[in-house]
């Protein structure tokens, strides 16, 4: 008579060993699928098949978890070695790549707006941006403030994209919304809104990528041609 080996009582795969890396990885999966609002300590604990209290060994609270997620996201953005001959192209590519990466993790840019990012990857990204500006001949003070302005433009654009994604509109609904905006502009009387009326054909031109790249170029041109500010040392 054939002997049948007893079945294991284990009915599901072994748990992923808990670690800070595992907590961040689980948070990233939730973030990419559902956005920042869904990344709570309880939700991450459920994904790791444990209780929320177990996570506090690795992250102090949800705010620290979100900061860790931001740094993990920034770690996916490559940092070029500054080349004075190509610094503008490099900086534009860096901004576009960073925006595309943030867009894959809806809402993560809100973390960068709420706190100054100080994780290892965020600092590497900031150092690269400063290095590219200095390679282009931007003065030290202008580079310092300019990097801040570029970062705000990047994160602000990413937040706008995440808000649009949260609406979960169909292509038809989105096109109807933009058509409504176009009609609103076109119907404005030139007597009361002369400049909008004159620029209607231009206000609605261009896709998001074209507009973002143009904004970066505007900021770079301004940095190169705006006199460096004189400020008191920070204490």
LINGIDA-V533147 format. One record per pair of residues at least 6 apart in sequence whose ideal C-beta (glycine too) atoms are under 7 Angstrom apart, sorted by sequence separation. I is the first residue (numbers start at 1). J is the second residue. If there is no record, write none. Layout:
i->(I,I)
j->(J,J)
//
This chain:
i->(16,45,59,102,45,83,102,190,30,31,82,138,188,30,45,59,134,188,42,45,80,133,41,44,185,27,30,130,133,30,41,80,133,186,185,27,30,130,26,29,129,185,78,77,23,26,41,44,77,126,129,26,40,182,41,77,76,22,39,39,98,73,73,18,36,39,16,18,23,73,15,94,23,73,94,18,23,20,27,31,70,91,19,20,69,28,70,91,23,27,70,90,113,112,24,28,67,24,66,79,87,71,75,79,109,113,70,74,24,67,71,74,77,80,87,88,70,71,79,82,87,109,110,71,82,109,71,74,84,67,70,83,82,109,95,99,103,107,157,98,102,106,99,103,95,99,106,153,153,150,36,37,149,35,36,32,35,36,32,31,36,31,146,142,142,138,138,142,141,141,139,133,141,99,96,92,95,92,35,91,35,88)
j->(22,51,65,108,52,90,109,197,38,39,90,146,196,39,54,68,143,197,52,55,90,143,52,55,196,39,43,143,146,44,55,94,147,200,200,44,47,147,44,47,147,203,97,97,44,47,62,65,98,147,150,48,62,204,65,101,101,48,65,66,125,101,102,48,66,69,48,50,55,105,49,128,58,108,129,54,59,58,65,69,108,129,58,59,108,69,111,132,65,69,112,132,155,155,68,72,111,69,111,124,132,117,121,125,155,159,117,121,72,115,119,122,125,128,135,136,119,120,128,131,136,158,159,121,132,159,122,125,135,119,122,135,135,162,150,154,158,162,212,154,158,162,157,161,154,158,165,215,219,219,106,107,219,106,107,104,107,108,105,105,110,108,223,223,226,223,224,228,228,229,228,223,231,212,213,213,216,216,162,220,166,220)
//
